[in-house]
Amino acid sequence: MQTIGYDLRQSKLSEKELCSMKIAFSHVNLVSRDWRALADFYIHVFDCIEKPPARDLKGPWVDRLTGLKDTHIQGIHLTLPGSNGQTLEIFSYQKSRQNQTKEINLEGFGHIAFAVENVQVCVERLLAHGGSLVGKVIDTDIEGVGHISVVYARDPEGNIIELQRWS
């Protein structure tokens, strides 16, 4: 078994151990200027639920994990609505770097999506809590899939969110 950059034949694990591992989605992380304010946005707009305890992470292990020096991270996990415990992890770094280029077509993670009962009602909630729209609400049919009402929006820190309703 060969993967780019690492020869699995050098592993001390058996092939069965390497190939039969169970994998499950856990969380998505947002790095925020103000984790409390951004968590409140997701709680009020999308009915996310805090999953205590709040995190206050620092020390040599955090520096080794992040590859940064004197790292101090604070934040919270929010259980996502309709999930089986998967969370949105919102963290603030004491020394963060601002990203000026949050655009829908940048390579890498582009957006987080929420399936909602009513896109327009969710847009109103989002706007009332400091969010904004990227584009317009679209109602269209996608051949072979169904009808979708969809819009791209932003949270108060500019992260892109898709609101969608399939029918």
Number of C-alpha atoms within 10 A of each C-alpha: 9 9 7 6 6 10 10 15 11 9 10 9 11 10 12 8 9 12 9 8 7 5 6 6 9 11 15 13 12 15 21 22 18 15 19 16 13 20 22 17 21 20 17 14 19 17 15 20 18 19 15 10 9 15 15 12 15 13 12 11 11 16 15 12 9 9 10 12 12 13 20 17 17 19 23 22 23 24 21 22 17 11 8 10 14 17 22 23 22 24 25 20 17 12 13 13 10 9 8 7 8 14 13 15 9 9 7 6 10 15 17 13 15 17 15 18 12 13 21 16 10 17 20 13 16 22 16 13 16 14 22 20 18 16 11 10 17 13 14 12 13 9 7 6 9 10 14 16 18 23 21 21 25 20 19 16 16 18 18 23 21 19 22 23 16 15 9
